């Protein structure tokens, strides 16, 4: 049986009562050279291949001939009987029924590819291309990704900085991999034919990222916000992800050496590509360091002074309050609570922020540290409003 022959395919599908489901993005290959070239490009020696959406097995057969093991994940429950027939001659083939988007990719790789070089090679359904490739590169469990996808998406993955196709997805793929567009595939190579042209792209996983950033989370936050408003200025676009005054964002962008604040995301990427976003991210973290270092020590000193002052002269501020009323007694209790409880808690939060900064200086803990400082500041404000500046009556000294 030739799985790339239109007549054989139609006979096979009719025998199993199969009809194409448009909702699943099913487009089966009917050109043998496409499957052979994809398998040749995506199957290095000693590899284990994960395939998504095997269909009737046109590409799967070529993969099984080259790889040590092939694991195919298929969502359509009508196709396992078809694959049982077409893949019967390949003992190195394993079918996993289910939704690939619900699978834990590292777990799947560990279960099936121990001792092998794990790679992804597939004719991906168009409707899951972007989220699935994102999951693959973030999981970091494949040596390479070789996929047949929509041509426009392939161009976005491989786009150079400063071009119209370059965007946040380009940065993502090029940060984790080295992509290469291998060849295009016309829609006449599929059954049924899609309305778009396809392309094969191979992405070799990088051993180390092209740039080093101090906070990966903040880096991607910057990238996403930088491309959020492509027709606006970079500063306006960054405001969608960073709730900072425009003047501060403008200063940070200028600190990156990017010139005036009229620069657009396309201009930025045309200058420095991924490096610009890494630089902007580091400038932001330097700014946060400046704020935290200039804020934590005075706040801590102020709280410590309050605690020491209370221990030495506990009644200095309370002697002026009228004695005998229930309100006065309640205030004394609350004032004591502030000094004995709230102020030490605030000190603990400042200490926690400093410890986070000491032990994880280049991690994503900046937000946690900032929360610690903000909470301690809030406690101090509460203390001053309620305890230090109360509405008090002048006592009559008899």
C-alpha positions as CSV (number, residue, x, y, z in Angstrom):
1,X,0.0,0.0,0.0
2,X,1.3,3.4,-1.0
3,X,0.3,5.9,1.7
4,X,1.0,8.8,-0.6
5,X,-1.1,7.6,-3.5
6,X,-4.5,9.3,-3.7
7,X,-6.3,6.1,-4.8
8,X,-4.8,3.9,-2.0
9,X,-5.6,6.6,0.6
10,X,-9.2,6.9,-0.5
11,X,-9.6,3.1,-0.5
12,X,-8.1,2.9,3.0
13,X,-10.3,5.6,4.4
14,X,-13.4,4.1,2.8
15,X,-12.6,0.7,4.3
16,X,-12.5,2.2,7.8
17,X,-15.4,4.6,7.3
18,X,-13.3,7.6,7.9
19,X,-14.2,11.2,7.0
20,X,-12.1,14.3,7.5
21,X,-12.8,16.5,10.5
22,X,-12.2,20.1,9.7
23,X,-12.2,21.0,13.4
24,X,-9.1,18.9,13.9
25,X,-7.1,20.5,11.1
26,X,-6.7,17.2,9.2
27,X,-4.7,17.5,6.0
28,X,-3.0,14.3,5.0
29,X,0.2,14.2,2.9
30,X,-0.1,12.7,-0.5
31,X,3.3,13.4,-1.9
32,X,6.0,10.9,-1.0
33,X,9.0,13.3,-1.5
34,X,7.6,15.7,1.2
35,X,7.5,12.9,3.9
36,X,10.9,11.6,2.9
37,X,12.5,15.0,3.0
38,X,11.0,15.9,6.4
39,X,12.1,12.6,7.9
40,X,15.6,13.0,6.5
41,X,15.9,16.5,7.9
42,X,14.4,15.7,11.3
43,X,15.8,12.2,12.2
44,X,19.5,12.3,13.4
45,X,21.2,9.1,14.2
46,X,20.1,7.4,17.4
47,X,17.0,9.5,17.9
48,X,13.6,8.9,19.4
49,X,10.9,10.8,17.5
50,X,7.8,12.3,18.9
51,X,5.2,12.9,16.2
52,X,1.9,14.8,16.6
53,X,-1.0,14.0,14.4
54,X,0.2,11.0,12.4
55,X,-3.0,10.8,10.4
56,X,-2.8,7.6,8.4
57,X,1.0,7.3,8.8
58,X,2.5,8.7,5.6
59,X,5.2,10.6,7.5
60,X,5.2,8.1,10.3
61,X,6.4,5.3,8.1
62,X,9.4,7.4,6.9
63,X,10.2,8.3,10.5
64,X,10.0,4.6,11.7
65,X,12.5,3.6,8.9
66,X,15.1,6.1,10.2
67,X,14.6,6.5,14.0
68,X,15.2,4.1,16.8
69,X,11.7,4.7,18.1
70,X,8.6,6.6,17.1
71,X,5.9,7.7,19.4
72,X,2.9,9.3,17.8
73,X,0.1,11.2,19.6
74,X,-3.3,11.1,17.9
75,X,-6.4,12.9,19.1
76,X,-8.9,11.4,16.6
77,X,-10.2,8.2,18.0
78,X,-11.2,7.0,14.5
79,X,-7.5,6.7,13.4
80,X,-6.0,4.1,15.7
81,X,-7.5,1.2,13.6
82,X,-6.1,2.8,10.5
83,X,-2.7,3.1,12.0
84,X,-2.8,-0.4,13.3
85,X,-3.1,-1.5,9.7
86,X,-0.6,0.9,8.1
87,X,2.1,0.6,10.8
88,X,1.9,-3.1,11.5
89,X,5.3,-3.8,10.0
90,X,7.1,-1.4,12.4
91,X,7.7,-2.7,15.9
92,X,9.5,0.5,16.9
93,X,6.2,2.4,16.6
94,X,4.0,3.3,19.6
95,X,0.7,5.1,19.4
96,X,-0.5,7.3,22.3
97,X,-4.2,8.3,22.1
98,X,-5.0,11.7,23.5
99,X,-4.6,15.5,23.2
100,X,-0.9,16.5,22.9
101,X,-1.8,19.9,24.6
102,X,-2.8,17.9,27.7
103,X,0.4,15.9,27.8
104,X,3.3,16.6,30.1
105,X,6.1,16.7,27.5
106,X,9.1,16.1,29.8
107,X,7.2,13.1,31.3
108,X,6.4,11.7,27.8
109,X,10.0,12.0,26.8
110,X,11.3,10.3,29.9
111,X,8.9,7.4,29.5
112,X,9.6,6.6,25.9
113,X,13.0,7.9,24.9
114,X,15.4,6.9,27.7
115,X,18.9,6.6,26.2
116,X,17.9,8.2,22.9
117,X,18.1,11.7,21.4
118,X,14.6,13.1,21.7
119,X,13.4,15.1,18.7
120,X,10.0,16.3,17.5
121,X,9.1,15.7,13.8
122,X,5.6,16.2,12.7
123,X,3.0,17.6,10.2
124,X,1.4,19.8,12.9
125,X,-2.3,20.6,12.8
126,X,-2.4,24.3,12.0
127,X,-4.7,25.1,14.9
128,X,-2.2,24.2,17.6
129,X,1.1,25.3,16.0
130,X,1.9,28.4,18.1
131,X,0.9,27.1,21.6
132,X,2.4,23.7,21.0
133,X,5.8,25.0,19.7
134,X,5.8,27.4,22.7
135,X,5.3,24.5,25.1
136,X,8.0,22.5,23.3
137,X,10.7,25.1,23.6
138,X,9.8,26.1,27.1
139,X,9.9,22.4,28.2
140,X,13.5,22.2,26.8
141,X,13.3,18.4,26.3
142,X,14.0,18.1,22.6
143,X,17.2,18.3,20.7
144,X,15.4,19.7,17.6
145,X,12.0,20.5,16.3
146,X,11.3,19.7,12.6
147,X,7.8,20.6,11.7
148,X,5.6,21.1,8.6
149,X,3.5,24.2,9.4
150,X,1.7,27.1,7.7
151,X,4.2,29.2,5.7
152,X,3.4,32.4,7.4
153,X,4.1,31.0,10.8
154,X,7.4,29.5,9.6
155,X,8.4,32.9,8.3
156,X,7.6,34.5,11.6
157,X,9.8,31.9,13.4
158,X,12.7,32.6,11.1
159,X,12.2,36.3,10.6
160,X,15.1,38.7,11.0
161,X,14.9,41.7,13.4
162,X,13.5,44.8,11.7
163,X,11.3,42.9,9.3
164,X,7.5,42.9,9.2
165,X,7.3,39.3,10.3
166,X,9.4,39.7,13.4
167,X,7.5,39.6,16.6
168,X,7.2,38.2,20.1
169,X,6.9,34.6,18.8
170,X,10.1,35.2,16.7
171,X,12.0,36.3,19.8
172,X,10.7,33.2,21.7
173,X,11.7,30.7,19.1
174,X,15.1,32.3,18.4
175,X,15.8,32.7,22.1
176,X,15.5,28.9,22.7
177,X,16.4,27.6,19.2
178,X,18.3,28.3,16.0
179,X,15.5,28.1,13.4
180,X,15.9,27.4,9.7
181,X,13.3,27.4,6.9
182,X,14.1,24.3,4.8
183,X,11.6,24.3,2.0
184,X,8.0,25.2,1.1
185,X,5.2,22.7,0.4
186,X,2.3,23.7,-2.0
187,X,-1.3,22.9,-0.9
188,X,-1.6,20.3,-3.7
189,X,0.5,18.0,-1.6
190,X,-2.3,17.5,0.9
191,X,-5.7,15.8,1.0
192,X,-7.9,17.7,1.4
193,X,-5.8,20.7,0.1
194,X,-5.6,23.5,2.6
195,X,-6.1,27.1,1.6
196,X,-2.6,28.1,2.4
197,X,1.0,27.2,1.5
198,X,3.0,25.2,4.0
199,X,6.7,25.1,4.9
200,X,9.1,22.9,6.8
201,X,11.2,24.6,9.5
202,X,13.9,23.0,11.6
203,X,14.7,24.5,15.0
204,X,17.9,23.2,16.7
205,X,17.7,23.7,20.5
206,X,20.4,26.1,21.8
207,X,22.7,24.9,24.6
208,X,22.7,28.4,26.0
209,X,20.5,31.4,25.3
210,X,21.9,34.0,22.9
211,X,21.7,36.6,25.7
212,X,21.9,36.3,29.5
213,X,19.1,38.0,31.5
214,X,18.8,38.5,35.2
215,X,15.1,37.6,35.3
216,X,13.6,35.4,32.6
217,X,10.0,36.3,33.7
218,X,10.6,40.0,33.4
219,X,12.4,39.5,30.1
220,X,9.3,37.8,28.5
221,X,7.1,40.4,30.2
222,X,9.1,43.1,28.4
223,X,9.0,41.2,25.1
224,X,5.2,40.7,25.2
225,X,4.5,44.3,26.1
226,X,7.0,45.6,23.6
227,X,5.0,44.0,20.7
228,X,1.6,44.6,22.2
229,X,1.1,47.9,20.2
230,X,3.1,47.5,17.1
231,X,1.9,50.8,15.6
232,X,2.6,52.8,18.8
233,X,5.9,54.1,20.2
234,X,7.9,51.6,22.2
235,X,7.3,53.5,25.5
236,X,3.5,53.4,25.0
237,X,3.7,49.7,24.1
238,X,5.8,48.9,27.2
239,X,3.2,50.6,29.4
240,X,0.8,47.7,28.7
241,X,3.1,45.4,30.7
242,X,4.9,47.8,33.1
243,X,2.7,50.0,35.2
244,X,5.2,52.8,35.4
245,X,5.0,56.5,34.6
246,X,5.8,57.4,31.1
247,X,8.7,59.5,32.1
248,X,10.4,56.6,33.9
249,X,9.9,54.2,31.0
250,X,11.3,56.9,28.7
251,X,14.4,57.2,30.9
252,X,14.9,53.4,31.0
253,X,14.6,53.2,27.2
254,X,17.1,56.0,26.8
255,X,19.4,54.3,29.2
256,X,19.5,51.4,26.8
257,X,21.1,53.8,24.2
258,X,18.0,53.6,22.0
259,X,17.6,57.4,21.5
260,X,14.4,59.4,21.7
261,X,11.1,58.0,22.9
262,X,9.6,58.0,19.5
263,X,11.3,54.8,18.6
264,X,9.0,52.0,17.6
265,X,9.3,48.2,18.4
266,X,10.4,47.6,14.8
267,X,13.1,50.3,15.1
268,X,14.3,48.8,18.3
269,X,14.6,45.3,16.9
270,X,16.2,46.6,13.8
271,X,19.0,48.0,15.9
272,X,19.7,45.2,18.3
273,X,17.2,42.3,18.0
274,X,16.9,40.2,21.2
275,X,19.8,42.0,22.8
276,X,17.7,45.2,23.1
277,X,15.1,43.5,25.1
278,X,17.7,41.9,27.4
279,X,19.3,45.3,27.8
280,X,15.9,46.9,28.6
281,X,15.1,44.2,31.1
282,X,18.5,44.7,32.9
283,X,18.0,48.5,33.0
284,X,14.6,47.9,34.6
285,X,16.1,45.6,37.3
286,X,18.9,48.1,37.9
287,X,16.2,50.7,38.5
288,X,14.4,48.4,41.0
289,X,17.7,47.8,42.7
290,X,18.2,51.5,43.2
291,X,14.7,51.9,44.6
292,X,15.0,49.0,47.0
293,X,18.5,49.8,48.2
294,X,17.5,53.4,48.8
295,X,14.2,52.5,50.4
296,X,14.9,49.5,52.6
297,X,17.6,51.0,54.9
298,X,15.9,54.3,55.8
299,X,12.7,52.4,56.5
300,X,14.4,49.8,58.6
301,X,16.2,52.5,60.6
302,X,13.0,54.4,61.2
303,X,11.2,51.3,62.5
304,X,14.2,50.4,64.7
305,X,14.2,53.9,66.2
306,X,10.5,53.6,67.1
307,X,11.1,50.3,68.9
308,X,14.1,51.6,70.8
309,X,12.3,54.9,71.7
310,X,9.4,53.0,73.0
311,X,11.5,50.8,75.3
312,X,13.3,53.8,76.7
313,X,10.3,56.2,77.2
314,X,7.2,54.1,76.9
315,X,4.9,56.8,78.2
316,X,6.3,59.9,76.5
317,X,3.5,60.1,73.9
318,X,0.8,58.6,76.1
319,X,1.1,61.0,79.0
320,X,-0.6,63.7,77.0
321,X,-3.7,61.5,76.6
322,X,-6.6,61.9,79.0
323,X,-6.6,59.0,81.4
324,X,-9.8,57.2,82.5
325,X,-11.9,57.0,79.3
326,X,-12.5,53.7,77.5
327,X,-11.3,55.3,74.3
328,X,-8.0,56.2,75.9
329,X,-7.4,52.7,77.3
330,X,-8.3,51.2,73.9
331,X,-5.8,53.5,72.2
332,X,-3.1,52.6,74.6
333,X,-3.7,48.9,73.9
334,X,-3.6,49.5,70.1
335,X,-0.5,51.7,70.4
336,X,1.2,48.9,72.3
337,X,0.1,46.4,69.7
338,X,1.6,48.5,66.9
339,X,4.9,48.8,68.6
340,X,5.1,45.2,69.8
341,X,3.5,43.5,66.8
342,X,3.2,45.6,63.6
343,X,6.7,47.2,63.7
344,X,8.5,43.8,64.3
345,X,6.5,42.3,61.5
346,X,7.5,45.1,59.2
347,X,11.1,44.6,60.2
348,X,10.8,40.9,59.4
349,X,9.5,41.8,55.9
350,X,12.4,44.1,55.3
351,X,14.8,41.4,56.4
352,X,13.1,38.9,54.2
353,X,13.5,41.3,51.2
354,X,17.2,41.7,51.9
355,X,17.7,37.9,52.3
356,X,15.9,37.3,49.0
357,X,18.2,39.8,47.3
358,X,21.3,38.2,48.9
359,X,20.6,34.6,48.1
360,X,18.9,35.0,44.7
361,X,20.3,38.2,43.2
362,X,19.7,37.2,39.6
363,X,16.5,35.2,39.9
364,X,12.8,36.1,39.3
365,X,12.5,37.0,43.0
366,X,12.3,40.7,42.4
367,X,8.6,40.8,42.6
368,X,8.6,38.9,46.0
369,X,11.2,41.3,47.4
370,X,9.2,44.3,46.2
371,X,6.1,42.9,47.9
372,X,8.0,42.5,51.2
373,X,9.1,46.2,51.1
374,X,5.7,47.4,50.1
375,X,4.0,45.5,52.9
376,X,6.5,46.8,55.5
377,X,5.9,50.4,54.2
378,X,2.1,49.8,54.5
379,X,2.5,48.7,58.1
380,X,4.6,51.8,58.9
381,X,1.9,54.1,57.3
382,X,-0.8,52.4,59.3
383,X,1.2,52.9,62.5
384,X,1.8,56.6,61.9
385,X,-1.8,57.3,60.9
386,X,-3.4,55.4,63.9
387,X,-0.8,55.6,66.6
388,X,1.6,58.5,66.1
389,X,-0.8,61.2,64.9
390,X,-4.0,60.4,66.9
391,X,-6.7,62.8,67.8
392,X,-5.7,63.3,71.5
393,X,-6.8,65.5,74.3
394,X,-4.5,67.5,76.4
395,X,-4.4,66.2,80.0
396,X,-5.2,68.6,82.8
397,X,-2.3,68.2,85.3
398,X,-3.6,68.8,88.7
